[in-house]
């Protein structure tokens, strides 16, 4: 004879349910100014020939793109932490905070790859 396991009462988070439909739009809107800024700066450097001048002075292409990656990662980390703080402490109190931050941060990093693809 088996005895059914007792379950604790589940909590329902209505705000998290509503965010299921609109959170991705808010995340996209959060990263649009950063995409504009980085794209504008990369194009401005191409117009001015800054990369070519630096390569004439001895800078490698790898260090040039790694500097852009470091710049974008710092800004992405700041934005992701701010969004994570708002989401975890004001909206989603019953979710794993590490997973939420990692998901937002990885989304921002994938946007950097998308910018560099173009």
N, C-alpha and C positions, 0 to 999 in steps of 0.2 A: 504494500500500500504506500502510495506516495502522498506527500503533503505539499500543497501548492505554496510557492514562495510568496511571502508578503512583499508587496511593493509600496514604496513611499508615494505620496501624492505628487503628481507632476505639476510643475508650475508653468503657466502659460504666459509668454511674453508677447503681448499684442504689438508692441512697437517693433520688435524684431520681425514679426510676421508682415507688418506693413513695409519694412525696409527690404524685404525679400524682392519686392517689385521695383523699388526705386533706388536702392543703394548703389547699383552699378552706374546709374546716371550721375549721382552725386560724386562718386569717385572719378568719373570721367571729367566732370566739371572742375574738380579740384586740381587735376593735372594739366588742364588746357593752358593756363598762363605759363607754366613751366615749359611746356612744349613750344609755345610761341617764343619765349625768351631764348631757349637754347637754339632753336632753328634760326632765329634772327641773328644771333651772335655767330653761328657757324657760317652763315651766308655773308655776314659783314666781314668776317675774316677772309673769306674767299675773294671778296671784292677788293680788299686792301692788300691782299697778297701776303698776309702775315705768316702763313704757314710756309710759304716759299722762302721768305726772308729768314725765318728761323731755321729752315733746313740748310740754307747757305751758311749759317753760323754754326752748324754742326748738330742740330737737334734731329733725332730720328723720328720717323713717322709713328713708331710705337709709343714713344713718350708723349707725343702730341695727343694721340687719341686716349692714352691713359690719363692725361690731365683732364680731358673732357669727361671721362668716366668718373674720375674723382670728384670733379665739380658737380656733376649731375647726381652722384650718389649722396653727397653731403646734403644737397637741397632736398633730394627724395627722402632721406632719413628724417630730416626736420619736418617735412610735410606729413610723412607717414606717421610720425610720432604724435603730431598734433591731431590728426584725424583719429588715430587709435585712442588717444586720451578722451576725445569727445565720444567716440562710439562705446568704449568700454565702461567709462565711469558715469555716463549720462544716459546711454541708450540700452546697450546689451550687457546687462549685469550677470547673466547666467551663461555666458559663452566663454570659451578659452581665450584669454587676452593675448597669449603668445601667437596663437594661430591667426587671430585677426590682424595683428601687427605684421606678421610675416606675409600674409596674403596681400595686404595693402602695399608693403614694401616691394614685393616681387612684381606686382602689377606696375609700379612705377619704374622699376628696372627694365621691365619688358618694353615700356614706352621708349626708354633710351635706345634700346636696340632697334626699335621701329624708326626712330628719328635718324639714326646712323645708316639705316638701310636706304633711306632716301637721300 
